[in-house]
Structures are given as structure tokens and as C-alpha cells.
Amino acid sequence: MNWYDAIGLLRQQRRAAVLVTLVDVRGHAPREAGAKMVVTADAVFDTIGGGNLEETAVATARETLASDAPAHPQELTVALSDKAPAEHGVQCCGGEVRILLEPLPVRESIAIFGVGHVGFELARILARHEVELHLVDSRAAHLSPERLAVLGDAVATVVPHVAPVPEVVLGEVPAGTHVLVMTHDHAEDIAICDAALRCAHLATIGLIGSSAKWTRFRRRLAEEGHDEAALARITTPIGLPDLPGKAPAVIALSVAADLAHRFTVAPSAAVQR
């Protein structure tokens, strides 16, 4: 598979990778400037020329993937000479190449349960970002093509789920998904919270509502067997506490800003293999 098709496949599979490009070639080299390959934790797609050159790039890319530090593009210069240091065999073409390594992170996945006034405004904001956006509602009209037409030019991948029993969708979303619970029905909300707490693959769980609502939910969830550590996984209320206003668009803006901060500080788990 060539590097271009590999990016599409890995994006779909939510697998982290590094795009490796020969940005400059001086003298003789196995490939010309512009040659690319994609490296994952256990696979390589395409080639930049093989030998020590390629193995050095692969090793560096995998160090980046294994690191917990924020991933940034980096450059390497590799001399293709029998006098140059080489960990993976001598390559004596006689030239020198400059390599750019660009991390291709896994997109964040967000599931909004309840696409009412606030959920719809939140979807409009999040759709402008490079995320996988799952919209879940038990009411088909709230996910109709006509209502979602405003998201037609979305940057995000938008996946609607009409689900009479919304909590079943938790088993369909990817590992590392951030869940936001904001349905029209408190009975649905608590059923989703209960099911979400039983899912180990989710990143965060947020619940919209007042402190009085959470007091009732907390008691009910404890009765269902969830201990203090489990209950602490639910964040409520959601959004930025210092942003005033109760209009749906304001609440949505607050929640989106808080999510953006969470992504920066603690990105969700990526499928590395």
C-alpha cells in the first residue's frame, strides 16, 4: 500500500502514525526529494530508499510514537557515506538527505447523547474541528437529514445514531471517546451514565445539569453498585465555570472550550498497534 492510501486507512482505524518525507537530497541517494513513507508502531507503508536511511527514520518515528511527550515535527539529516555513523548498515551512495517526520495523531472522538438545543449548538461548534463526532438521540426527528444539513460542510466526521435505547451506542464508539450526556429525559441520562461507568474504553464522561440533579443521580448510581472511584469519572456540571449565561449557544461554547483544553492537556488513548 502506498503512503497516501495508508494515511486514509490509518485515519479510519484510528491508529497513530508518522509521515516521513525526504525534503532535500544532495548528491546521490536511493530516492528523490519528495519521496514519502508512513510509519506505525508495527508497520511501514511505502519507502524512502531502504538501508540505514530508512531504518534510522523508522526508529526515530517509533520513538516519537512511544513517547508521552507532545508530538512535534522534527528533522533529521543522514549522510550516505561509508564514513558516516550508521546503526543499521553502511549506505555509501555518497549523498546527504534531510528528512521531515510529521506525527499523524489519532483524531479525538466525541459522542453527544442528546441533540436538543444545547447538543445541537455544540455539534455545530465541534463540527468545525478535526474530530470524529457521534450524535446520539432517541428522537429520529432530531437527527433528520434536514436538521443536520447545517453540518454539511463539517470538517469533522459526523456519525448520527438514532437509538431508542441510547446507551447501546456506547458499545459502538471508539476507544478513547469523550462522552457528553445531555438528553431531554433524566431517565435516559441516568441510564447512559450507568452504562458509561461500566465501559472501560471511554476517555471522559460529562453530564449536563445542576447540583440537585447530580445529588439524585449520585444516589441512584451508588445504589446500582458504583463506588466513589467510579462516580468520580463523571464530570458535572460541564463547561467552563467562569463563562456566564444559560443560552444554549453560550453553554455549548463553554463545553467546547473545556473539551479543547482537555485535548491539549490529556489527549485520549490512541490505538498504537
Summary of the structure (lengths in Angstrom):
residues: 273
radius of gyration: 23.3
end to end distance: 17.1
largest distance: 72.9
contacts: 857
relative contact order: 0.13
helix: 36%
strand: 23%
